[in-house]
């Protein structure tokens, strides 16, 4: 999966895993080695996280529900949450969290209010300004 900041034209992550079940969201990245620079974990349906049993710090991007085009607004950012001590109880309006390596927020230039797409296809902005996605199996939409 990838996460692209449409406002900045930057990638937040290009090698993301999704944690869609309750168990996968609860486990998150606990007990795992540090993330590669392009890695991360997408936690849909989540508005808070904990850093218990973590071995490394994280940047977290909180996103709202997707609009009709599948775009989500950034509603919260947390940089360098420390392992074992970092807890984000609740972010108003959040309906998903990207857990990313420290520095990912700054590298991508992401700020609250930016539009982000999270998915398996690489979103492309067409000349007319409409966002499109390219599917490797079928090619670009008509």
C-alpha positions as a Markdown table, in Angstrom:
| # | Residue | x | y | z |
|---|---|---|---|---|
| 1 | Unk | 0.0 | 0.0 | 0.0 |
| 2 | Unk | 1.0 | 3.6 | -0.4 |
| 3 | Unk | 0.0 | 6.9 | 1.2 |
| 4 | Unk | 0.4 | 10.0 | -0.9 |
| 5 | Unk | 0.0 | 13.6 | 0.2 |
| 6 | Unk | -1.9 | 15.2 | -2.7 |
| 7 | Unk | -1.3 | 18.8 | -1.6 |
| 8 | Unk | 2.5 | 18.4 | -1.7 |
| 9 | Unk | 2.8 | 15.6 | -4.3 |
| 10 | Unk | 4.9 | 13.6 | -1.8 |
| 11 | Unk | 4.8 | 10.0 | -0.5 |
| 12 | Unk | 4.3 | 9.4 | 3.2 |
| 13 | Unk | 5.0 | 5.7 | 2.7 |
| 14 | Unk | 5.3 | 3.4 | -0.3 |
| 15 | Unk | 5.5 | 0.1 | 1.6 |
| 16 | Unk | 2.7 | 0.2 | 4.1 |
| 17 | Unk | 0.9 | -2.7 | 5.8 |
| 18 | Unk | -2.8 | -2.5 | 6.7 |
| 19 | Unk | -4.0 | -3.6 | 10.1 |
| 20 | Unk | -7.7 | -4.0 | 9.4 |
| 21 | Unk | -8.8 | -6.4 | 12.2 |
| 22 | Unk | -9.2 | -5.6 | 15.9 |
| 23 | Unk | -6.3 | -7.9 | 16.8 |
| 24 | Unk | -4.0 | -6.5 | 14.1 |
| 25 | Unk | -4.8 | -2.9 | 15.2 |
| 26 | Unk | -4.2 | -3.8 | 18.9 |
| 27 | Unk | -0.8 | -5.5 | 18.0 |
| 28 | Unk | 0.2 | -2.8 | 15.6 |
| 29 | Unk | 4.0 | -2.6 | 15.5 |
| 30 | Unk | 4.6 | -4.0 | 19.0 |
| 31 | Unk | 7.7 | -6.2 | 19.2 |
| 32 | Unk | 8.8 | -5.5 | 15.7 |
| 33 | Unk | 12.0 | -4.2 | 14.4 |
| 34 | Unk | 12.2 | -0.5 | 13.3 |
| 35 | Unk | 10.4 | 0.5 | 10.1 |
| 36 | Unk | 12.3 | 1.1 | 6.9 |
| 37 | Unk | 12.2 | 4.7 | 5.6 |
| 38 | Unk | 9.3 | 3.9 | 3.2 |
| 39 | Unk | 7.5 | 1.6 | 5.6 |
| 40 | Unk | 4.6 | 2.1 | 7.9 |
| 41 | Unk | 1.3 | 0.7 | 9.2 |
| 42 | Unk | -2.2 | 1.9 | 8.2 |
| 43 | Unk | -4.7 | 1.5 | 11.0 |
| 44 | Unk | -8.2 | 2.2 | 9.6 |
| 45 | Unk | -11.1 | 3.1 | 11.9 |
| 46 | Unk | -8.8 | 4.3 | 14.7 |
| 47 | Unk | -8.6 | 7.7 | 16.4 |
| 48 | Unk | -6.0 | 6.9 | 19.1 |
| 49 | Unk | -2.9 | 4.8 | 19.6 |
| 50 | Unk | -0.5 | 3.7 | 22.3 |
| 51 | Unk | 3.2 | 3.0 | 22.3 |
| 52 | Unk | 3.4 | 0.3 | 24.9 |
| 53 | Unk | 5.8 | -2.6 | 24.2 |
| 54 | Unk | 7.2 | -0.6 | 21.2 |
| 55 | Unk | 11.0 | -0.7 | 20.5 |
| 56 | Unk | 11.2 | 2.6 | 18.5 |
| 57 | Unk | 9.6 | 6.0 | 18.1 |
| 58 | Unk | 7.0 | 6.8 | 15.5 |
| 59 | Unk | 5.5 | 9.7 | 13.5 |
| 60 | Unk | 1.7 | 9.4 | 13.4 |
| 61 | Unk | -0.7 | 11.0 | 10.9 |
| 62 | Unk | -4.3 | 11.0 | 11.8 |
| 63 | Unk | -6.8 | 11.1 | 8.9 |
| 64 | Unk | -10.6 | 11.6 | 8.7 |
| 65 | Unk | -13.1 | 9.5 | 6.8 |
| 66 | Unk | -12.6 | 9.3 | 3.1 |
| 67 | Unk | -14.6 | 11.6 | 0.8 |
| 68 | Unk | -16.3 | 10.4 | -2.4 |
| 69 | Unk | -13.0 | 10.5 | -4.2 |
| 70 | Unk | -11.3 | 8.4 | -1.5 |
| 71 | Unk | -9.3 | 11.4 | -0.2 |
| 72 | Unk | -8.8 | 11.9 | 3.6 |
| 73 | Unk | -7.9 | 15.2 | 5.4 |
| 74 | Unk | -5.1 | 15.3 | 7.9 |
| 75 | Unk | -6.7 | 16.1 | 11.3 |
| 76 | Unk | -3.7 | 15.5 | 13.5 |
| 77 | Unk | 0.0 | 15.0 | 13.6 |
| 78 | Unk | 2.3 | 13.6 | 16.3 |
| 79 | Unk | 6.0 | 13.6 | 15.7 |
| 80 | Unk | 8.5 | 11.2 | 17.3 |
| 81 | Unk | 6.2 | 9.6 | 19.8 |
| 82 | Unk | 8.6 | 7.8 | 22.2 |
| 83 | Unk | 8.4 | 4.0 | 22.8 |
| 84 | Unk | 6.7 | 3.0 | 26.1 |
| 85 | Unk | 5.6 | 6.6 | 26.9 |
| 86 | Unk | 3.7 | 7.9 | 24.0 |
| 87 | Unk | -0.1 | 7.7 | 24.1 |
| 88 | Unk | -2.6 | 9.5 | 21.9 |
| 89 | Unk | -6.0 | 8.9 | 23.5 |
| 90 | Unk | -8.2 | 10.6 | 21.0 |
| 91 | Unk | -7.9 | 12.8 | 18.0 |
| 92 | Unk | -11.1 | 14.6 | 17.1 |
| 93 | Unk | -12.4 | 13.6 | 13.6 |
| 94 | Unk | -9.8 | 10.9 | 13.1 |
| 95 | Unk | -10.9 | 7.6 | 11.4 |
| 96 | Unk | -7.5 | 6.2 | 10.7 |
| 97 | Unk | -3.9 | 6.5 | 11.6 |
| 98 | Unk | -0.7 | 6.1 | 9.6 |
| 99 | Unk | 2.2 | 5.0 | 11.9 |
| 100 | Unk | 5.4 | 6.0 | 10.1 |
| 101 | Unk | 9.2 | 6.2 | 10.8 |
| 102 | Unk | 10.3 | 9.3 | 12.6 |
| 103 | Unk | 11.0 | 12.1 | 10.1 |
| 104 | Unk | 8.3 | 11.0 | 7.6 |
| 105 | Unk | 6.0 | 13.9 | 8.4 |
| 106 | Unk | 8.8 | 16.5 | 7.9 |
| 107 | Unk | 10.2 | 14.8 | 4.8 |
| 108 | Unk | 6.7 | 14.8 | 3.1 |
| 109 | Unk | 5.9 | 18.4 | 4.3 |
| 110 | Unk | 2.6 | 17.2 | 5.6 |
| 111 | Unk | 0.5 | 19.6 | 7.6 |
| 112 | Unk | -3.0 | 19.5 | 9.2 |
| 113 | Unk | -5.6 | 20.0 | 6.4 |
| 114 | Unk | -3.6 | 18.3 | 3.6 |
| 115 | Unk | -5.5 | 15.7 | 1.5 |
| 116 | Unk | -4.0 | 12.2 | 1.6 |
| 117 | Unk | -4.9 | 9.0 | -0.3 |
| 118 | Unk | -4.2 | 5.6 | 1.2 |
| 119 | Unk | -4.5 | 2.6 | -1.0 |
| 120 | Unk | -3.0 | 0.0 | -3.3 |
| 121 | Unk | -2.9 | 2.1 | -6.4 |
| 122 | Unk | -0.7 | 5.1 | -7.0 |
| 123 | Unk | -3.0 | 8.2 | -7.3 |
| 124 | Unk | -2.2 | 10.5 | -10.2 |
| 125 | Unk | -3.5 | 14.0 | -10.6 |
| 126 | Unk | -4.9 | 14.5 | -14.1 |
| 127 | Unk | -4.3 | 17.7 | -16.1 |
| 128 | Unk | -7.9 | 18.8 | -15.3 |
| 129 | Unk | -7.1 | 18.6 | -11.6 |
| 130 | Unk | -9.2 | 15.5 | -11.0 |
| 131 | Unk | -7.5 | 12.7 | -9.0 |
| 132 | Unk | -7.3 | 9.4 | -10.8 |
| 133 | Unk | -5.8 | 6.0 | -9.8 |
| 134 | Unk | -3.8 | 3.7 | -12.0 |
| 135 | Unk | -4.4 | 0.0 | -11.5 |
| 136 | Unk | -1.6 | -2.2 | -12.6 |
| 137 | Unk | -4.0 | -4.9 | -13.9 |
| 138 | Unk | -6.3 | -2.7 | -15.9 |
| 139 | Unk | -4.4 | 0.5 | -16.6 |
| 140 | Unk | -5.7 | 4.1 | -16.1 |
| 141 | Unk | -9.5 | 4.7 | -15.9 |
| 142 | Unk | -11.1 | 5.9 | -19.1 |
